[in-house]
Amino acid sequence: MVELSTIARIVVGLVLLWAAAAKLRRRDDLPDWIAAYGVPAQYARYAAWGVMVAEAAVGVLLVLGIAMPLTAYAAVALGVVFLAALGQARLRGIERLRCGCFGASEGRTDNLLLRAGAFTALALVAAFGGGLELSASSDTVVAVVLVLLSGAVVLLALLVFALYRQVGVLTMRIGPRVPFELAEEGPQIGDAAPALDGLRGRRSEVVFFFSSTCRICRQLSPGVAALAREGLSVLVVEEELEEDAFSRWNVPGTPFVVHLVDGVVAAKGTVNTLEELEQLLDAGRARVNAAA
């Protein structure tokens, strides 16, 4: 005989570990998804990490059967939080959302509510179903436990792989990088800048082509503002407001930067960090000095 609460406990734990692993892989996008639930933007990143850590911690404890039944109560609390977040989003008229639990796909809010309800119900069985038993032979129980534990090992391996991948990403970010410049993208080097409101046409100017949906653009914005405060002539062009400018300047995507000197294109390229931006500006200055 095996208790239903034991099966429910292991299944809920595996689900939480799977959800945490999926969120970890898309952690850079997760704050934007969390903000869609009504979380203020300045707290979205903290909320995202809080959810991931809670899911991973409770999932591990459930699978190992540690600190029961408090761990099962914590799983029920997570389910209630998920239901509340989805419920208030639905009441605000949001029909589609990304929860980040099992990938990046967008789902209907009603379906996500049903899924969260099923998870909460299973967590309740894990917490309060201690008296319910399921008849099964010892061989069947062993087989089920082995399958569940194998799934747990796979999920933990995915978590380790995701962390290993993140170390590689951080190494790439720390290492030296250069702006991505292609001749066929943007205005030609050495040509006069295309028409654009706000350009002065003298001395050093930098045009930033941004988009409100671009995460890297948002990360670069404080640095761009700092450059303007330091005296550099900065012009920001938003894709949603000036699509014609994007066409005239042959901008392939965002964030794209063009460095002008006396109205002439000195450097251009796609940048992802402030270091790349500085390198682009240095490249423009070097070309101007070499031509002088």
N, C-alpha and C positions, 0 to 999 in steps of 0.2 A: 504494500500500500504506500502511496506517495501523496503528500499533501498538495492540493492545488496551489496553496500559497507559495510553496517552494518553486513550482514550475513558473508561476506568475513572477516571482521575485527574479529568477534568472532571466526570463524573457524581457522584463522591464529593464533590468540592468544592461542587457545586450543592446536594446533599443537606444538607451541613453548614451552608451559608448559609441554606437554608430552615429547618432546625432552629433555628438561632440566632435568626432573625427571629421564629419562632413563640414561642420562649421569652421574647424581649424583650417581646413584646406581653402576655405573662401573667407578667411578672417578679414582681408582687406575690404571686401565688399559688404561684409556683415553689418558694420555700423549704419550704412545707408539703408539696409533692409530693416534694421531695428528701428530707425527713425520713422519708418512708415507706420509703425504701430503707435506713434504719438510720443515717443521718447525724445526730449529735446536734443538737438544735434550735438551740443557740447557734452552730453552724457552718454551718447549712443555707443561710443567705443568702450567705455567702462561697462555699460550694460551688456554689450556683446561678450566681452571677456568673462563677466560674471556668470552669464548663462552657460558658456562653454565649460568653465571650471566646475560649476555646480553639476552639470550633466555628467562630466567625466568622473568627478569624485563620487557622486551618488551611484553611478553605474558600476564602478569598481567595487564599492562596498556591497552593493546588492548581489553582484555575481559571486563574490567571496562569502556572502552571508555574514558580514561583520556589522556589529552594532544594531542588530535587529531587535525590536521592530522600528526603532527610531529612523533607520535608513529608509524603510518602506514609507514611513510617514513623510519623510522629505521628498520621496518620489511623488506621493499624492499632492504635496504642496506645489511641486513643479508643475504637475498636471493642471492644478487649479490656476496657477499663474498663466500658463499657456492659454487656457480657456478664457480667462479674463482679458488677456491681451487681444486675442482673436475676436472675442465678443464685442469689445469696445470699438475695434476697427470696423467690424461689420455694421455696428450701429452708426458709425460715421459715414457709411455708404461705400466703404472700400470693398470691392467685389473680388479683387485678385491681389495676392500677396506672395512674397517669398519668405519662407520661414528658415531656410538654410539647413533644415534638419537632415535631409537625405539627398542633398545636391542643390544646384542653383536654379532648378526649374521653378517657374511661377505656377501657383495653383489657385483654384477658387477658394475664397475665404470660407464658404460653407463646407467644402470638403475638408479643409484644414481643421475646422471646428469638429467635424465628425471624427477625424483622426485623433485630435487631442482628447476628445471625449472617450474614445476607445482606450487610449493610453491611460487616462485617469482611472477608468473602470478597472483595468488590469492592475494598476498600482494599488487600488483599494482591495482587490483580492489578495495581493501580496501582503498588505498590511493587516487585513482583518479576516482573511480566509483560513486561519490556522486550523479550524475544526473540520474543514472540508477535505475529504480524501478521495483519491482516484485509484481504482483497482488496476494493478498491472503486475506482470511477473517481474522478478528481479532482473532478468536479462533485458526486458524492455526498458526498465528504469535506467539500467546501466547504459544502454544504447542511447536513450534520450539525453542523459547527462553528458555522455561523450560528444554527441552532436552539438549540444549547447556550449560545452567548454571549448570545442574546436572553433565554434563561431566567435567565442570570446577571444581566443588566441589570434584569430584573423583580424578582429577589430583592433586589438592592441597592437598588432603588427602594422596596421594602417596608421594608427596614431604615431608610432615610432617613425614610420616612413614620412609622415607629414612633418614631424619635427625635424627630421634629417633634411628634408627638402627646404625647410625654412632656413636652416643653417646655411645651405648653399645659396639661397636667395640673399641672405644678409651678407655673405661673403662677396657676392657679386656687387651688391650695393656699396660695400666698403671699398672694394677695389676700384682702380682708376677706370673711368668711363669717358667717352667723348660724345658730343652731340651727333645725331644721325642726320647727315646732309647728303641729299641726292640732287643732281643737277636738274632733273625733270620736275622737282617739287619746289613750289614757291617761285618768286621772281628770280631772274637770272643774276648771278653775281656780276657786279660791274654795271648793271643797267640802272636807269633812273627808277625810283619807286613808283608803282602804280598809284593812281589817285586814291586818296583816303582823307576823309575829314579829320582835322586835328594835327596833321603832319606840319612841321615847321620848315623842313627842307634845308636845315643848316645844323652843323655840328653833329654830335652823336645822338642818335635816337634809337629806341628799341620798340618794336611793335610785337605785342603778345596776342596770339590768336587762341582764345580760350573758349570753353563750352561749360555751361552750368551742370551738365551731366558727367563731366570729366573729373574723376577722382584725383588724378595727378595735378590737374589745373588748380584744384582747391588746395592741394598741398603746397603748390608753388606760390599761391597768391600772397602769403605774408612776406616771402622773400622779394617778390616783385614790388610790393608796397615799400619795403625797406630800401630798394634801389632808387625808387622815386624820391624818397625822403633824403637820400644822399645826394640828390641833384641830377641824376640821370633822367633825361626826357623819356617818359614811358607812356605808351599808348596801348590800352587794352581793347581788343575787338572781340565782342561776344558773338558767337555763331548764331544764337537765336535772334539777335537783334540786327545783325549786319551780314546776312547770307551773301549779298552781292559782293561785299568786300572779300569774303572767302573765295569767291569765284574769280574775281579780278586778280587776286594775289596767288591763285593756284595753290591754295592751302590744302594739303592732303588729309589733315586731321589735327587734333589738338592733344597736347599743347605744342604749338608751332611758333617759333620766334624768328624775327627778321631784324638784323642790326643794320641800321642806315648811318652813313656819314655824309653830311652835306647832301642829303636826298638821294644818295647812291647806295645800292645794296652791297654791303661789305661782308656779311655772313648771314646764314640762315640755317634752319634745321629743327628737327624734333628733339625736344629735351625732356628729361624725366626727373632731373634733380637740379638743385641750385648749383652744384659743382659743374654740371654740363652747361648750364647757362653761363657761368663765368668763363668756361672754356670757349664758348661760342663768341662772347664779347671779346676775349683775348684774340681769337682768330681774326675777327673783323678789324681790330686795331692793327694787328700784324700785317694784314693785307694792305691797309691804307698806308702804313709806314713804308712798306716795301715798294709801293707804287709812287711814293713821293720822291 
